[in-house]
Amino acid sequence: MKMKVGFGADYDIKNVAAVRKAIGDKILLAVDANCAYERSSAIAIGQRLVENDLLWFEEPISSDDVEGYSEIRRALKVRISGAEQLRGHRAFRRMVQERALDIIQPDVCICGGFTEYRKIAAMASANHVRVIPHMFGTAIRLNATLHMLAALPNWPRSHEPFPTLLEFDMSENALRTELAKEPVRHNAGMVAIPQAPGLGIEINREVLARYTQS
């Protein structure tokens, strides 16, 4: 489970603790600040949030602040993730080579498509940085992310590797839930990779027309 934070110390600390209490100790919990803080605030708030056994702390600061992410990563005992807004493999180079993030989260529709994603993933693998795709948007982006995810191995190669996870957005979004004739669904936390040609998606043209009318 991943929840939104970035609303200030009081809100974040109170609500993350409440969610952890509600879901128990066995469900993985990550938090995403969407670049809401600067370095010192991210560290101060993060020190309280990590008391809730977090899987990762996502985008606490601006996506391109390599030095800031390195500072936060040294200060907090939790995985730090981000980079969903970066475009092209060269934009990831310093972030990956300097190990500023534990997990990079390229978005296949932002980073430059499948070709650029493969370059980013190879760079990350060479530098022992974990890759988990970012996903938020339409059914088309979800299907593309699934196919990219299917090509990424669990990492590192070990007896109990860190799992390759899909970000399965649950917010209200008709372009994700209605646009495809056969929407992607999960079953007990697992999602099957579409097997139809291409991205495995057939667009509902009536829905597309409804949302593209001026």
C-alpha positions, 0 to 999 in steps of 0.5 A, spaced: 500 500 500 502 507 498 499 513 501 500 520 499 503 525 504 506 532 503 501 536 507 505 538 513 508 534 519 502 534 523 498 531 518 503 526 515 505 523 522 498 522 524 495 519 518 501 515 517 501 512 524 493 511 523 494 507 516 499 503 519 495 501 525 489 500 521 493 495 516 497 491 521 504 489 521 504 485 515 502 489 509 508 493 506 507 501 506 510 506 502 509 514 502 509 519 497 510 526 498 510 528 491 516 533 492 512 537 497 518 538 502 525 541 502 531 537 505 531 539 512 523 538 512 524 532 509 529 529 514 525 532 520 518 529 518 522 522 515 525 521 522 518 520 525 515 517 519 520 511 519 517 509 526 511 506 522 516 501 518 515 504 511 517 500 505 520 507 502 519 514 502 518 517 495 519 524 492 520 527 499 524 533 495 524 536 488 526 530 483 532 533 480 536 535 487 541 529 487 545 532 492 539 533 497 537 526 495 544 523 497 543 527 504 536 525 505 538 517 504 544 518 509 540 521 514 534 516 514 533 509 515 528 507 510 529 506 502 528 513 498 525 513 491 523 517 486 525 520 479 518 519 476 519 526 472 526 525 469 526 525 461 531 520 457 536 516 460 542 521 461 537 525 466 538 519 470 545 518 470 548 522 476 542 520 480 544 512 479 551 513 479 552 517 485 547 512 488 542 518 491 536 513 491 535 506 493 529 505 488 528 509 481 521 509 478 522 511 471 515 512 468 515 509 461 510 515 458 515 520 461 522 517 460 522 516 453 518 510 452 521 502 452 527 504 449 529 509 454 527 505 459 531 499 457 537 504 457 535 506 464 534 499 467 541 497 464 544 503 468 541 502 474 543 494 474 550 496 473 550 501 479 546 496 484 540 501 484 533 498 484 528 499 479 520 500 480 516 503 474 512 509 476 504 508 474 499 513 474 494 515 468 490 512 463 489 504 461 494 505 456 499 507 460 498 501 465 498 496 460 505 499 457 507 499 464 505 492 465 509 490 459 515 494 461 515 491 468 514 483 465 521 485 462 524 487 469 527 481 473 527 481 481 533 484 484 538 482 487 539 475 485 538 472 492 534 467 495 529 472 497 529 478 492 526 484 493 519 484 489 518 487 483 512 491 484 506 494 480 503 501 482 496 499 481 492 506 482 486 506 486 484 513 485 477 515 481 480 515 474 475 513 468 480 513 463 484 508 467 477 504 468 473 505 462 477 506 456 479 499 455 474 494 453 477 489 458 480 493 464 486 490 467 484 487 474 488 485 480 486 478 483 489 477 490 494 482 489 496 479 483 496 482 476 496 478 469 500 481 463 496 482 457 496 477 452 493 480 446 497 483 440 501 490 441 500 492 448 494 488 449 489 493 449 483 495 445 480 502 446 473 503 447 472 508 442 465 511 445 469 512 451 474 516 448 470 520 444 466 522 450 472 524 454 475 528 448 469 532 446 470 539 446 
